[in-house]
Amino acid sequence: MFFNWIVWLFLSAFILLLPYIYYRAEIIYHGAMGKMYFKYYIISLAGIFFWGVVLKLKDEIRANIVMVTTSLVIGLYLAEAVIGFALHSKVVAAKAGIEFDTRTKREVIRDLKSEGLDTVPAVNPATLMKWLHKESAETLFPLGGVSDKTTVYCNESGKYAVFTSDRYGFNNPDAEWDSLPIKWLLTGDSFTQGACVNPGEDVAGQIRSITGESAINLGNNGNGPLIELAALREYAESTRPKKVLWLYFEGNDLSGNLSRERAIPLLLRYLQPGFAQHLIQRQREIDSRLDRHITQARTTSVIHKTGLLRLQQIRRLIGLDNVSIDISPLFTEILATARERTAAWGGQLYFVYLPEFSRYINAVGDHELYRKRREIIDEVKRLDIPVIDIHRDVFENHPDPLSFFPFRIHAHYNAQGYNEVARAIVASVGYNRTPPRTTGNFKARSKGQSEPVRVFYDR
């Protein structure tokens, strides 16, 4: 009887998994990531079939199956707990003799507010998609954060990344928008935005320090190709930058982000000539919308999923979360559109290929095939867009590529990693060798902005 209950428990778990998978695939992501969740449908159905059969087996066979399965499950979760503890940032930091800030983001915001700073959490377009699809295609869709605020971002290296947002909500010294003509402009996701390092340690900040030239960072966490194209339309065409850097992250730009974005009609309209939301003129409206979103997020009770339940560490080590990549014709169309629009104002578009952490922690048989890197690069070159391959130029020949990631365990680059990316970009693109600007030009006009790290370029 006891073993029957265990069998029913496993069977019920797989049955309940089906509606959860449907909720994730068809409601949260609006069906755009069906391919990613297909394997989970198969796993769930296989589990239901298997345990349904076990119920009909003889008692002795059923008992043996239950004991083996239970032991395996317990063993996996014990292993996950041990690995998770060993790789916990606080534990790793303590071993390295580095103090790690264990406060939550909400606690950091509270403490900064107590110091008199007008503080908000970082907000990104990806989180807004969950409610945007329910509204009209004409709905305002912000691409930056709240403007002119002390913004709390993330913590991977021991200290929270905190920056003062510029007039449009991005991670830039506000004075950069007045440094016309803009020499460099970057569009991308969290790697472009500067997760999770101090202001000035992001790629754009490092380029400013290396070249002494103006650089605008339009990156935001969770951005994919459509949002990155939208950012160019809204914020680049008015500044007409000479060098536009499209920072492509192999980890999720095609496997996840574009799949979500293509379900938003408003974002698809950015492929149409002339379409724009005119966001530069609507910042007050944007700030109001984002303030309401932050308030709702603060007051809404959310159940956080745990990495332990999903066996996150084990999945990462064996590469189970590596999703196959399809080079969609939409991706090619987006890049072609970005190239044409950049050329129209006399600028040059560059495609910067950023490698992910999993490429170096897992055994990769062929780096050309992994994440279809060679195929993607060849497609970009076919569009006559220059490619800067950070894997080849920085990581591949480095004796310790994991040293570019915080504590060798986190997904984003550390300040050293971003510096190497910036140096590789500047070496590939070149610059006018103008004298580096003094640190006085980098000072923020808002309270709380830190100065960037000074980095010198030696060719």
C-alpha positions as CSV (number, residue, x, y, z in Angstrom):
1,M,0.0,0.0,0.0
2,F,2.9,2.4,0.9
3,F,4.5,1.9,-2.5
4,N,1.2,2.5,-4.3
5,W,1.0,5.9,-2.6
6,I,4.5,6.7,-3.8
7,V,3.6,5.7,-7.4
8,W,0.5,7.8,-7.3
9,L,2.6,10.7,-6.0
10,F,5.0,10.4,-9.0
11,L,2.1,10.0,-11.4
12,S,0.3,13.1,-10.0
13,A,3.5,15.2,-10.2
14,F,3.8,14.4,-14.0
15,I,0.1,15.1,-14.5
16,L,0.4,18.5,-12.8
17,L,3.4,19.3,-14.8
18,L,1.4,19.4,-18.0
19,P,-0.7,22.5,-17.2
20,Y,2.4,24.2,-15.7
21,I,4.3,23.6,-19.0
22,Y,1.3,24.9,-20.9
23,Y,1.1,28.0,-18.7
24,R,4.8,28.8,-19.3
25,A,4.8,28.1,-23.1
26,E,1.4,29.5,-24.1
27,I,0.5,32.1,-21.6
28,I,3.7,33.7,-20.2
29,Y,5.5,33.5,-23.5
30,H,2.3,33.5,-25.6
31,G,3.2,30.4,-27.5
32,A,6.4,31.9,-29.0
33,M,8.7,29.5,-27.2
34,G,6.8,26.3,-28.0
35,K,9.9,24.6,-29.5
36,M,11.7,25.1,-26.2
37,Y,9.0,23.6,-24.1
38,F,8.3,20.7,-26.5
39,K,10.8,18.4,-24.7
40,Y,9.0,19.1,-21.4
41,Y,5.7,18.0,-22.9
42,I,7.4,14.7,-24.0
43,I,9.0,14.2,-20.5
44,S,5.7,14.8,-18.8
45,L,3.7,12.5,-21.1
46,A,6.5,9.8,-20.8
47,G,6.3,10.1,-17.0
48,I,2.5,9.7,-17.0
49,F,2.8,6.6,-19.2
50,F,5.6,5.1,-17.2
51,W,4.0,5.4,-13.8
52,G,0.6,4.3,-15.2
53,V,2.3,1.1,-16.3
54,V,4.0,0.7,-12.9
55,L,0.6,0.7,-11.2
56,K,-0.3,-2.4,-13.0
57,L,2.9,-4.4,-12.2
58,K,3.3,-6.9,-9.5
59,D,3.9,-5.6,-6.0
60,E,7.5,-6.8,-5.8
61,I,8.5,-5.3,-9.1
62,R,6.6,-2.1,-8.2
63,A,8.4,-1.8,-4.9
64,N,11.8,-2.2,-6.5
65,I,11.1,0.5,-9.1
66,V,9.8,2.9,-6.4
67,M,12.9,2.3,-4.2
68,V,15.4,2.8,-7.1
69,T,13.5,5.9,-8.4
70,T,13.2,7.4,-4.9
71,S,16.9,6.9,-4.2
72,L,17.8,8.5,-7.5
73,V,15.6,11.5,-6.9
74,I,16.9,12.0,-3.3
75,G,20.5,11.6,-4.6
76,L,20.0,14.2,-7.3
77,Y,18.6,16.8,-5.0
78,L,21.3,16.2,-2.4
79,A,23.9,16.6,-5.1
80,E,22.1,19.8,-6.3
81,A,22.1,21.1,-2.7
82,V,25.8,20.4,-2.3
83,I,26.8,21.9,-5.6
84,G,24.6,24.9,-5.0
85,F,26.2,25.5,-1.6
86,A,29.7,25.1,-2.9
87,L,29.0,27.6,-5.8
88,H,27.0,30.1,-3.7
89,S,28.4,33.5,-4.2
90,K,28.8,34.2,-0.5
91,V,30.7,30.9,0.0
92,V,33.0,31.5,-3.0
93,A,33.6,35.1,-2.0
94,A,34.5,34.1,1.6
95,K,37.1,31.6,0.2
96,A,38.5,34.4,-1.9
97,G,38.6,36.8,1.1
98,I,36.0,39.1,-0.6
99,E,33.1,40.6,1.3
100,F,29.8,39.9,-0.3
101,D,26.7,42.1,0.1
102,T,23.9,39.7,1.1
103,R,21.2,42.3,1.1
104,T,18.2,41.9,-1.2
105,K,17.7,44.5,-3.9
106,R,14.7,45.8,-2.0
107,E,16.9,46.3,1.1
108,V,19.5,48.1,-0.9
109,I,16.9,50.4,-2.3
110,R,15.5,51.1,1.2
111,D,18.9,51.9,2.5
112,L,19.8,54.2,-0.3
113,K,16.5,56.0,0.1
114,S,17.3,56.5,3.8
115,E,20.4,58.3,2.6
116,G,18.2,60.7,0.7
117,L,18.8,59.2,-2.8
118,D,15.8,59.0,-5.1
119,T,16.2,55.2,-5.9
120,V,14.4,52.7,-8.1
121,P,15.1,49.2,-9.2
122,A,16.4,48.6,-12.8
123,V,13.4,48.0,-15.1
124,N,13.7,46.4,-18.5
125,P,11.5,46.0,-21.6
126,A,11.4,42.2,-21.3
127,T,9.5,42.3,-18.0
128,L,6.9,44.7,-19.6
129,M,6.0,42.2,-22.3
130,K,3.9,40.1,-19.8
131,W,1.2,42.9,-19.8
132,L,1.8,44.6,-23.1
133,H,0.4,41.7,-25.2
134,K,-2.9,42.2,-23.5
135,E,-3.2,45.8,-24.6
136,S,-3.5,47.6,-27.9
137,A,-0.7,47.5,-30.4
138,E,-0.5,51.3,-30.0
139,T,0.5,51.0,-26.3
140,L,3.5,52.8,-25.1
141,F,6.4,50.4,-24.9
142,P,9.4,51.9,-23.0
143,L,12.9,50.8,-24.0
144,G,14.8,52.4,-21.1
145,G,14.3,52.7,-17.4
146,V,13.2,55.5,-15.2
147,S,15.2,58.6,-16.0
148,D,17.5,60.6,-13.6
149,K,17.3,58.1,-10.8
150,T,19.7,56.2,-8.6
151,T,19.1,52.7,-10.1
152,V,19.9,49.5,-8.4
153,Y,20.8,46.7,-10.8
154,C,22.4,43.4,-9.8
155,N,25.1,41.8,-7.7
156,E,27.4,39.1,-9.0
157,S,30.9,40.3,-7.8
158,G,30.1,41.2,-4.2
159,K,28.7,44.7,-4.5
160,Y,25.5,45.8,-6.1
161,A,25.8,47.6,-9.4
162,V,24.2,51.1,-8.8
163,F,24.1,53.8,-11.5
164,T,22.4,57.1,-12.0
165,S,20.2,56.7,-15.1
166,D,20.5,59.3,-17.9
167,R,17.7,61.5,-19.2
168,Y,16.2,58.5,-21.1
169,G,16.7,55.9,-18.4
170,F,19.9,54.2,-19.7
171,N,23.2,53.5,-18.0
172,N,25.2,56.5,-19.3
173,P,26.6,59.7,-17.8
174,D,23.9,62.1,-18.9
175,A,26.4,64.5,-20.5
176,E,27.1,62.0,-23.2
177,W,23.9,63.0,-25.0
178,D,25.3,66.5,-25.3
179,S,28.7,65.3,-26.8
180,L,27.7,65.7,-30.4
181,P,28.5,64.2,-32.8
182,I,28.2,60.8,-31.0
183,K,31.1,58.6,-32.1
184,W,30.0,55.2,-30.7
185,L,26.6,53.8,-29.9
186,L,25.9,50.3,-28.5
187,T,22.7,48.3,-28.6
188,G,22.2,45.0,-26.8
189,D,21.1,43.2,-23.7
190,S,22.4,43.0,-20.1
191,F,26.0,42.5,-21.3
192,T,25.7,45.9,-23.1
193,Q,23.9,47.6,-20.2
194,G,26.8,46.6,-17.8
195,A,25.6,43.8,-15.6
196,C,26.8,43.6,-12.9
197,V,29.6,46.1,-12.6
198,N,30.1,49.7,-11.5
199,P,29.3,52.7,-13.8
200,G,32.1,53.1,-16.3
201,E,33.1,49.5,-16.2
202,D,30.6,48.5,-18.8
203,V,31.7,48.2,-22.5
204,A,30.6,51.7,-23.5
205,G,32.3,53.2,-20.4
206,Q,35.5,51.3,-21.2
207,I,35.4,52.6,-24.8
208,R,35.1,56.1,-23.5
209,S,38.1,55.7,-21.4
210,I,40.2,54.0,-24.1
211,T,39.4,56.4,-26.9
212,G,38.4,59.6,-25.2
213,E,35.4,59.7,-27.5
214,S,31.7,59.9,-26.8
215,A,29.8,56.6,-26.4
216,I,26.1,55.9,-25.8
217,N,24.9,52.6,-24.2
218,L,21.3,51.6,-25.1
219,G,21.6,48.1,-23.6
220,N,18.9,46.7,-21.3
221,N,18.5,43.4,-19.5
222,G,16.6,40.8,-21.5
223,N,16.7,42.7,-24.8
224,G,16.6,40.7,-28.0
225,P,17.1,41.7,-31.7
226,L,13.7,43.4,-32.2
227,I,14.1,45.6,-29.1
228,E,17.6,46.4,-30.1
229,L,16.4,47.5,-33.5
230,A,13.7,49.6,-31.8
231,A,16.3,51.3,-29.6
232,L,18.3,52.3,-32.7
233,R,15.2,53.7,-34.3
234,E,14.2,55.7,-31.3
235,Y,17.5,57.0,-29.9
236,A,20.2,56.6,-32.6
237,E,18.7,58.2,-35.7
238,S,18.6,61.6,-34.0
239,T,22.2,61.4,-32.8
240,R,23.6,59.9,-36.0
241,P,26.5,58.0,-34.4
242,K,29.5,57.1,-36.6
243,K,30.0,53.6,-35.2
244,V,27.1,51.4,-34.2
245,L,27.9,48.3,-32.3
246,W,25.3,45.5,-32.3
247,L,26.2,43.3,-29.3
248,Y,24.8,39.8,-30.0
249,F,24.8,37.4,-27.0
250,E,24.8,33.8,-28.1
251,G,23.1,32.5,-24.9
252,N,19.6,33.7,-25.5
253,D,19.3,36.4,-28.3
254,L,17.9,33.8,-30.8
255,S,16.9,30.9,-28.5
256,G,14.7,32.9,-26.2
257,N,14.5,36.7,-26.6
258,L,13.6,36.9,-30.3
259,S,11.0,34.2,-29.8
260,R,9.2,36.4,-27.2
261,E,9.6,39.6,-29.0
262,R,8.1,38.5,-32.3
263,A,4.8,37.9,-30.5
264,I,4.5,41.7,-29.8
265,P,2.9,43.4,-32.8
266,L,4.2,46.8,-31.8
267,L,7.9,45.6,-31.9
268,L,7.4,44.0,-35.4
269,R,6.3,47.4,-36.7
270,Y,9.8,48.6,-36.2
271,L,10.6,46.8,-39.4
272,Q,8.3,49.2,-41.3
273,P,9.9,52.3,-42.7
274,G,9.0,55.4,-40.7
275,F,7.5,53.7,-37.7
276,A,8.5,55.1,-34.3
277,Q,7.0,55.7,-30.9
278,H,8.9,59.0,-30.6
279,L,10.1,58.0,-27.2
280,I,12.6,60.9,-26.8
281,Q,9.7,63.3,-26.6
282,R,7.7,61.1,-24.2
283,Q,10.1,60.5,-21.2
284,R,7.7,62.0,-18.7
285,E,5.0,59.6,-19.9
286,I,7.5,56.7,-19.8
287,D,8.6,57.5,-16.2
288,S,4.9,57.6,-15.1
289,R,4.3,54.2,-16.7
290,L,7.4,52.6,-15.2
291,D,6.6,54.1,-11.8
292,R,3.2,52.4,-11.9
293,H,4.8,49.1,-13.0
294,I,7.4,49.3,-10.1
295,T,4.6,50.0,-7.6
296,Q,2.5,47.1,-8.9
297,A,5.5,44.7,-8.8
298,R,6.3,45.8,-5.2
299,T,2.7,45.2,-3.9
300,T,2.0,42.0,-5.9
301,S,2.8,38.8,-4.2
302,V,5.1,36.7,-6.4
303,I,6.1,33.0,-5.9
304,H,9.7,32.8,-6.8
305,K,10.9,29.6,-8.5
306,T,13.9,28.1,-6.9
307,G,17.0,26.8,-8.6
308,L,17.0,23.8,-6.3
309,L,13.6,22.5,-7.4
310,R,14.6,22.7,-11.1
311,L,18.1,21.1,-10.4
312,Q,19.5,24.2,-11.9
313,Q,23.2,23.5,-11.1
314,I,23.1,19.9,-12.4
315,R,21.2,21.0,-15.5
316,R,23.8,23.7,-16.2
317,L,26.8,21.3,-15.7
318,I,25.4,18.7,-18.1
319,G,24.2,21.4,-20.6
320,L,20.5,20.4,-20.4
321,D,19.4,24.0,-20.7
322,N,21.2,24.5,-23.9
323,V,18.4,25.2,-26.4
324,S,18.9,24.6,-30.1
325,I,19.1,27.8,-32.2
326,D,17.3,28.5,-35.4
327,I,18.6,31.3,-37.5
328,S,15.3,32.8,-38.3
329,P,14.7,34.8,-41.5
330,L,13.4,37.5,-39.1
331,F,16.8,37.8,-37.5
332,T,18.4,38.3,-40.9
333,E,15.7,40.9,-41.8
334,I,16.3,42.8,-38.5
335,L,20.1,43.0,-39.2
336,A,19.6,44.1,-42.8
337,T,17.2,46.8,-41.6
338,A,19.7,48.0,-38.9
339,R,22.5,48.1,-41.5
340,E,20.4,50.1,-44.0
341,R,19.2,52.6,-41.4
342,T,22.7,53.1,-40.0
343,A,24.2,53.6,-43.5
344,A,21.4,56.2,-44.2
345,W,22.8,58.6,-41.7
346,G,26.4,57.9,-42.7
347,G,27.2,55.4,-39.9
348,Q,28.7,51.9,-39.9
349,L,27.1,48.9,-38.2
350,Y,29.4,46.3,-36.5
351,F,28.2,42.9,-35.3
352,V,29.9,42.0,-32.0
353,Y,29.6,38.2,-31.1
354,L,29.6,37.7,-27.3
355,P,30.2,34.2,-26.0
356,E,28.4,32.7,-23.0
357,F,29.7,31.2,-19.8
358,S,28.5,27.7,-20.7
359,R,30.9,27.6,-23.6
360,Y,33.8,27.5,-21.2
361,I,32.5,25.5,-18.3
362,N,31.2,22.6,-20.4
363,A,33.3,20.5,-22.7
364,V,32.6,21.9,-26.1
365,G,33.6,19.6,-29.0
366,D,33.6,22.1,-31.7
367,H,33.4,25.8,-31.0
368,E,32.4,26.5,-34.6
369,L,29.3,24.4,-34.2
370,Y,28.4,25.4,-30.6
371,R,25.3,27.7,-30.7
372,K,25.8,27.7,-34.5
373,R,28.4,30.3,-34.1
374,R,30.1,29.9,-37.5
375,E,26.7,29.7,-39.3
376,I,25.6,33.0,-37.6
377,I,28.8,34.8,-38.3
378,D,28.7,33.7,-42.0
379,E,25.1,34.9,-42.2
380,V,26.1,38.3,-40.8
381,K,29.1,38.6,-43.2
382,R,26.8,37.7,-46.1
383,L,24.9,40.9,-45.2
384,D,28.1,42.8,-45.6
385,I,28.2,43.7,-41.9
386,P,31.7,43.6,-40.2
387,V,32.0,41.0,-37.5
388,I,34.0,41.3,-34.2
389,D,34.2,37.8,-32.8
390,I,34.9,38.1,-29.1
391,H,35.3,34.3,-28.6
392,R,38.1,34.2,-31.2
393,D,39.7,37.6,-30.4
394,V,39.5,37.4,-26.6
395,F,38.4,34.1,-25.0
396,E,39.7,31.3,-27.2
397,N,43.4,31.8,-26.7
398,H,43.3,33.1,-23.2
399,P,44.8,30.6,-20.7
400,D,41.9,31.1,-18.2
401,P,38.7,32.3,-19.9
402,L,36.6,31.7,-16.7
403,S,38.6,34.5,-15.0
404,F,36.4,36.9,-17.0
405,F,33.3,35.8,-15.1
406,P,32.6,36.9,-11.5
407,F,33.9,34.3,-9.1
408,R,34.1,32.0,-12.1
409,I,30.5,31.0,-11.6
410,H,28.2,33.8,-12.9
411,A,26.9,34.4,-16.4
412,H,27.9,38.0,-17.0
413,Y,31.4,39.3,-17.5
414,N,33.3,41.0,-14.7
415,A,35.1,44.4,-15.2
416,Q,38.2,42.7,-16.6
417,G,36.0,40.8,-19.1
418,Y,34.2,44.0,-20.2
419,N,37.6,45.7,-20.6
420,E,38.9,43.0,-22.8
421,V,35.7,43.2,-25.0
422,A,36.1,46.9,-25.3
423,R,39.8,46.6,-26.2
424,A,39.0,44.0,-28.9
425,I,36.3,46.3,-30.3
426,V,38.5,49.3,-30.5
427,A,41.4,47.3,-32.0
428,S,39.0,46.0,-34.7
429,V,37.2,49.3,-35.5
430,G,39.9,51.9,-34.7
431,Y,39.4,55.4,-33.5
432,N,40.7,58.9,-34.1
433,R,43.3,58.8,-31.4
434,T,41.9,61.9,-29.7
435,P,43.4,62.6,-26.2
436,P,41.5,60.8,-23.4
437,R,39.0,63.1,-21.7
438,T,39.7,64.1,-18.1
439,T,37.7,62.5,-15.4
440,G,35.9,65.8,-14.9
441,N,34.0,65.2,-18.1
442,F,32.6,61.9,-16.7
443,K,31.1,63.3,-13.6
444,A,27.4,62.7,-13.3
445,R,25.0,65.6,-12.9
446,S,22.9,63.5,-10.5
447,K,23.8,62.5,-7.0
448,G,25.1,59.0,-6.6
449,Q,26.8,58.5,-10.0
450,S,30.3,56.9,-9.7
451,E,33.1,57.7,-12.1
452,P,34.3,55.0,-14.5
453,V,37.5,53.1,-14.1
454,R,40.3,54.7,-16.1
455,V,41.6,52.3,-18.7
456,F,44.5,53.0,-21.1
457,Y,44.8,51.5,-24.6
458,D,48.1,50.4,-25.9
459,R,48.2,49.2,-29.4
